[in-house]
Amino acid sequence: MHTRADCLQADRQDPLAPLKQLFDLPPDVIYLDGNSLGVLPKTAAARAAQVIGQEWGNGLIRSWNTAGWFELPARLGDKLGQLIGAGQGQVVVTDTTSLNLFKALAAALRIQQQAAPQRRVIVSERDNFPTDLYMIQGMIDLLQQGYELRLIDDNLPLEQALDDSTAALLLSHVNYRTGAMYDMAAVTAQAHARGALAIWDLAHAAGAVPVDVTGANADFAVGCTYKYLNAGPGAPAYIWVAPRHTDRFWQPLSGWWGHQRPFDMTATYEPAGGIRRYLCGTQPIVSLSLVECGLDVSLAADMNEVRKKSLALGDLFIELTENRCAGHPLTLVTPREHARRGSHVSIRHPHGYAVMQALIARGVIGDYREPEVLRFGLTPLYLGYADVWDAVDVLKDVLDSEVWKQPQFSQRGAVT
Ligand SMILES: *Cc1c(COP(=O)(O)O)cnc(C)c1O
């Protein structure tokens, strides 16, 4: 694609192009941040009005039964499971990714305490999303049993980090900063060969790349719905547990929603059979209900087409920035190789923060991550090839004109 006309031609032939109509997007914006906060499905406003006006307003307490509120975490879990290769009854949509990480890690460590109590090391990645590392650190501090966190990085490759002391490996399938993707099946097999359990964070993967937790023989997986799954700001996350592990232990956030019969109101906890034991307390029903609007769009899309287009958009973005912004100090952070790339492209610039603010001021919305990284999410459900062309046009102009040097673009907000 060497001209904008080529891009428009590719858009006309794109089998996913009609899906864009299912979202409400503001005009004059090219949205390249669906990897951080997804966009608004057109069905969401009506669904919100229904949940608030009818189910809550009229149904009141009856809606726990009559509107299916109580079943919602498991019913949505079954829908979400189709996007990550999970079977029915294996996923619940609930709580936050951070909380679900805690549950998964606690369960994994309990399993290992029985099978191999000498295993006291949790392996993760220095460049993992911080909350993953923070939750591990909190768990270690809570347990006070001599657990330790071992981080893979340039100096410590995964094959060296895994050994007979490893209890669990916790990694993100797609790295939030670099967009690099692991081969989930190969890495899980590597962990299992060393006797470790594999926990995967799918935050930047589900809805963006094909995921098959069953095929990969993973042990636990968690992820969020507000990124590529377009479920809304702060929408509940999800947890999947391999059926071979589900009923072996309870997770320690043993609230009443995870009880076998919550409305017996007994004094003693008795975990529900199956994935329901991974619930904790009463769910945020308004927000949870809207998760379905985003899931339904993702389920309507052929994931192989999504992947094909995501890689094509990424290739185009990389090629155009390298050709048209040559001479500017841009360094590609994301792997070029298709098998190692997720659905966003990250590029370093020494003044990345200011450059991104200047782009946003021009309607090209990506985001910024320390250090110096510009992130561009390429979401095939609502982004076209001409959008990529236009975004690079603006990037070129922002760099050529040096408009990013204006002082207002260096002022930091609380959220970058
Ligand atoms: C976005 C993201 C999270 C977010 O966790 P929350 O608890 O939902 O705030 C966690 N892990 C990864 C890898 C992420 O990208």
The ligand as a Gaussian input file, in Angstrom:
#p B3LYP/6-31G(d) Opt

LIG

0 1
 C       -4.439000      -3.543000      31.975000
 C       -3.744000      -4.648000      32.659000
 C       -4.084000      -5.021000      33.961000
 C       -5.108000      -4.208000      34.717000
 O       -5.417000      -4.705000      35.953000
 P       -6.661000      -4.086000      36.743000
 O       -6.716000      -4.836000      37.990000
 O       -7.853000      -4.282000      35.864000
 O       -6.416000      -2.634000      36.927000
 C       -3.461000      -6.109000      34.519000
 N       -2.516000      -6.799000      33.837000
 C       -2.156000      -6.450000      32.580000
 C       -1.129000      -7.238000      31.852000
 C       -2.745000      -5.365000      31.965000
 O       -2.391000      -4.994000      30.745000

